[in-house]
Amino acid sequence: MTEHASNSSNSDQFAAMEPDPSPGYNQGLTPLHPPQKSLIRVNMILRALILLILASVAEFLLYIHHEVQPGMVLVPAAFFTILQVFVLPNRIYRRWGYDMGDEQLRVLRGFLWRTDTIVPFNRIQHIDVAQGPLQRMFGLSTLIVHTAGTHNSIVTLPGLATADAEDMRETIKGHIRQDMI
């Protein structure tokens, strides 16, 4: 029993650290790499700054031209910003999960609109591993899978450790080669 517990993967440990309040949604799936939550928060902060700047300009213009009370625009924008920075990143992070089986990749995502995508390896045409500047800061990458067809032909899986994304790419490439033989 202790031997099995010591061999558990890091992703199982991360899943146990933060239980999902809505059990059953992404149960049994591998969660994204934990720094992804910080990356989501940084992206939300950047969006929040833009929102606050625009709200400040709008409030200033409304005050000058229509003598609107101060805070009519900025207070709701600040409330939304606090929600966006402190609440949403945790919820968005918990709503992503994936499973790489023997013949398919399953990606489950979505906070308001939930999407469960299953990509059979024999439908994959090529695979990319992408990394933006903020992702590089956090050691993360995005696995991009291009499939045959037009509808939902590109499936992205962000928030993977770079080594994990490259390993997944190599594993999928191996399955594709086997199917071609």
C-alpha positions as CSV (number, residue, x, y, z in Angstrom):
1,M,0.0,0.0,0.0
2,T,2.8,2.4,0.9
3,E,4.7,1.5,-2.3
4,H,1.7,2.6,-4.4
5,A,1.4,5.9,-2.6
6,S,5.0,6.7,-3.0
7,N,4.8,6.1,-6.8
8,S,1.9,8.6,-7.3
9,S,2.6,11.2,-10.0
10,N,3.0,14.9,-9.3
11,S,-0.2,15.6,-11.0
12,D,-2.1,13.4,-8.5
13,Q,-0.5,15.3,-5.7
14,F,-1.5,18.7,-7.3
15,A,-5.1,17.4,-7.7
16,A,-5.2,16.4,-4.0
17,M,-3.9,19.8,-2.8
18,E,-6.9,21.7,-4.1
19,P,-10.2,19.8,-4.2
20,D,-12.7,20.8,-6.8
21,P,-15.9,22.0,-5.2
22,S,-18.0,20.6,-8.1
23,P,-17.0,16.9,-8.0
24,G,-17.5,14.9,-11.1
25,Y,-16.7,17.5,-13.7
26,N,-13.0,16.8,-14.3
27,Q,-12.6,13.9,-12.0
28,G,-9.9,11.4,-13.1
29,L,-8.3,13.9,-15.4
30,T,-4.8,15.4,-15.1
31,P,-4.9,19.0,-14.0
32,L,-2.8,21.7,-15.6
33,H,0.6,22.5,-14.2
34,P,0.1,24.6,-11.1
35,P,2.0,27.7,-12.4
36,Q,-0.8,28.0,-14.9
37,K,-3.0,29.5,-12.2
38,S,-0.4,32.3,-11.7
39,L,-0.3,32.9,-15.4
40,I,-4.0,33.2,-15.6
41,R,-3.9,35.7,-12.7
42,V,-1.2,37.7,-14.5
43,N,-3.3,37.8,-17.7
44,M,-6.3,38.9,-15.6
45,I,-4.3,41.7,-14.0
46,L,-3.3,43.0,-17.4
47,R,-6.9,43.0,-18.5
48,A,-8.0,44.6,-15.3
49,L,-5.5,47.4,-15.8
50,I,-6.8,48.1,-19.2
51,L,-10.4,48.1,-17.9
52,L,-9.5,50.5,-15.1
53,I,-7.8,52.9,-17.4
54,L,-10.7,52.9,-19.8
55,A,-13.2,53.3,-16.9
56,S,-11.1,56.2,-15.5
57,V,-11.1,57.9,-18.9
58,A,-14.9,57.3,-19.3
59,E,-15.6,58.6,-15.9
60,F,-13.5,61.7,-16.4
61,L,-15.2,62.5,-19.7
62,L,-18.7,61.9,-18.2
63,Y,-17.7,64.2,-15.2
64,I,-16.6,67.0,-17.5
65,H,-19.4,66.8,-20.1
66,H,-22.3,65.7,-18.0
67,E,-21.2,66.3,-14.4
68,V,-21.9,62.7,-13.4
69,Q,-21.1,61.9,-9.8
70,P,-17.5,60.5,-9.3
71,G,-17.4,56.8,-8.9
72,M,-20.3,56.0,-11.1
73,V,-18.1,54.1,-13.6
74,L,-14.9,53.5,-11.7
75,V,-16.5,51.7,-8.6
76,P,-18.3,49.0,-10.7
77,A,-15.2,48.6,-12.8
78,A,-13.1,48.2,-9.6
79,F,-15.5,45.6,-8.2
80,F,-15.4,43.7,-11.5
81,T,-11.6,43.9,-11.5
82,I,-11.4,42.5,-7.9
83,L,-13.6,39.6,-9.0
84,Q,-11.6,39.1,-12.2
85,V,-8.2,39.0,-10.4
86,F,-9.0,37.1,-7.2
87,V,-11.9,34.7,-8.0
88,L,-11.8,33.8,-11.6
89,P,-8.3,32.4,-12.0
90,N,-8.9,29.7,-9.4
91,R,-12.2,28.7,-11.0
92,I,-10.8,28.8,-14.5
93,Y,-7.8,26.7,-13.5
94,R,-9.9,24.0,-11.8
95,R,-12.1,23.7,-15.0
96,W,-9.3,22.4,-17.2
97,G,-8.1,18.8,-17.3
98,Y,-6.8,16.3,-19.8
99,D,-6.2,12.6,-20.3
100,M,-3.9,11.1,-22.7
101,G,-5.0,7.5,-23.3
102,D,-3.5,4.9,-25.6
103,E,-5.3,6.0,-28.7
104,Q,-6.8,9.5,-27.9
105,L,-6.3,12.8,-26.2
106,R,-9.2,14.1,-24.1
107,V,-9.3,17.8,-23.2
108,L,-12.0,19.1,-20.8
109,R,-12.3,22.8,-20.4
110,G,-14.7,25.6,-19.6
111,F,-16.0,27.7,-16.8
112,L,-19.4,28.9,-18.2
113,W,-19.4,26.9,-21.4
114,R,-17.9,23.5,-20.9
115,T,-16.3,21.6,-23.7
116,D,-15.2,18.0,-23.7
117,T,-13.0,17.3,-26.7
118,I,-11.7,13.8,-27.7
119,V,-9.1,13.7,-30.4
120,P,-8.3,10.2,-31.8
121,F,-4.6,10.0,-32.6
122,N,-5.3,8.6,-36.1
123,R,-7.0,12.0,-36.9
124,I,-4.0,14.1,-35.9
125,Q,-2.1,15.7,-38.8
126,H,0.5,17.6,-36.9
127,I,1.4,18.8,-33.4
128,D,2.9,22.1,-32.2
129,V,4.3,23.1,-28.8
130,A,4.0,26.9,-28.5
131,Q,5.3,29.2,-25.8
132,G,4.7,32.9,-25.3
133,P,6.8,35.3,-23.3
134,L,4.7,35.0,-20.2
135,Q,4.5,31.3,-20.5
136,R,8.4,31.1,-20.7
137,M,8.5,33.1,-17.4
138,F,6.4,30.4,-15.7
139,G,8.0,27.4,-17.6
140,L,4.8,26.6,-19.4
141,S,3.9,25.6,-22.9
142,T,0.8,25.0,-25.0
143,L,0.2,21.8,-26.9
144,I,-1.6,22.5,-30.2
145,V,-3.0,19.5,-32.0
146,H,-4.2,20.0,-35.7
147,T,-6.6,17.4,-36.9
148,A,-8.2,16.4,-40.1
149,G,-11.5,18.2,-40.9
150,T,-12.7,21.8,-40.6
151,H,-14.9,21.9,-37.5
152,N,-12.8,22.1,-34.3
153,S,-9.7,21.1,-36.3
154,I,-7.4,22.8,-33.8
155,V,-7.3,21.7,-30.2
156,T,-5.2,23.6,-27.7
157,L,-4.0,22.5,-24.3
158,P,-2.4,25.3,-22.4
159,G,-0.7,25.2,-19.0
160,L,1.6,22.2,-19.5
161,A,5.1,22.1,-18.2
162,T,7.4,22.5,-21.2
163,A,8.9,19.0,-20.7
164,D,5.5,17.5,-20.4
165,A,4.2,19.2,-23.6
166,E,7.3,17.9,-25.5
167,D,6.9,14.4,-24.1
168,M,3.2,14.4,-25.1
169,R,4.1,15.6,-28.6
170,E,6.7,12.7,-28.9
171,T,4.2,10.2,-27.6
172,I,1.5,11.3,-30.1
173,K,4.1,11.3,-32.9
174,G,5.0,7.7,-32.0
175,H,1.3,6.7,-32.2
176,I,0.9,8.5,-35.5
177,R,3.9,6.6,-36.9
178,Q,2.5,3.3,-35.8
179,D,-0.8,4.0,-37.5
180,M,1.0,4.8,-40.7
181,I,2.9,1.5,-40.7
